[in-house]
């Protein structure tokens, strides 16, 4: 059985935000980086995406946040891997 996800539609895209395995009631990006789905969606549309071959993911650097993401194999929705403020290391 897979992890639970919050699905949000915005700007013609469907976004999947997975809950953290250590704290299943909280989204991974919120628990690990203090960011929200709104932050991730904003970053997605805020900058160009670059493919990182070594990590097999897209990376988008927005004005305020960095977003790591990929596409879901079945419906091509955006799977949010991580989202964090540009000031984080």
N, C-alpha and C positions, 0 to 999 in steps of 0.2 A: 504494500500500500504506500502511495506517495505522500509527500508532505502537503499540508493544507496551504492554500494560497488565497489571497485577496485579489480579486480581479477588478480592474478599473478601466473604463473606456474613456479616452480623451483624444481629441485631435485626429479622429479616424483610426486610432491604434488601440489595441487591447493590451494592457499591462498586467503582468503577474508578479505579485509580491509574496514571497514565501515567508512563513512564520519560522522563527528560530527554533532549531531542534532542542536547545537547552531551555528555552522559555517559550513553549508552544502558543501562548496567548499573545505574544508580542512579535511584530514583524522583525525579520532579520535586520533590515537596514536601520530600524529604529533602535533595537537593542544594541547593535554593534557600533553604530555611528551617530545616533541621535537625529537621523534624517527621516523624512516623511515621504509617503507616496507623491505628494504634491511637489516636493523637492526633486524627486527622480523624474517626474513627468516634465517639469520645467527644464531640467538639464538635458533631457532627451531632445527637446525642440530648440534648445539654446545654442547648440554648437554642432559642428560636423562630427560624424562618427568615423573613427579609424579602426580598421581591423587589426587586432593583435594576434598574429599567427601563432606565436609561442604559447599564448594562453587560450587560444581559440575563443575569443570574445571580441565584441565591439567595445570601444572606449570613447566616450563623449565627454569633452571638457567644456562645461558651461561657464557662465560668468561667476556663479557662486558654488557649483558642485561638480564633482566628477562622477560619472555614471559608467559602470561596467554592466554589459548586457549581452544577451544573445536572443535568438528566435526559437520559439517552441516548434518542435518538429512536426506536430500535427496541425496546428492552426496558425502558425507564423506570428503568434502574439509575442510581445516583448517580455522576456524573462529578465527581471531585474536581479542581477547578481549582487551588486553592491552599489551604494551611493553614499558619498561622503563629501564634506566641505573641502574646498580647495586648500584650506589652511591646514588640513590634517596631513600627516605623513603616511 
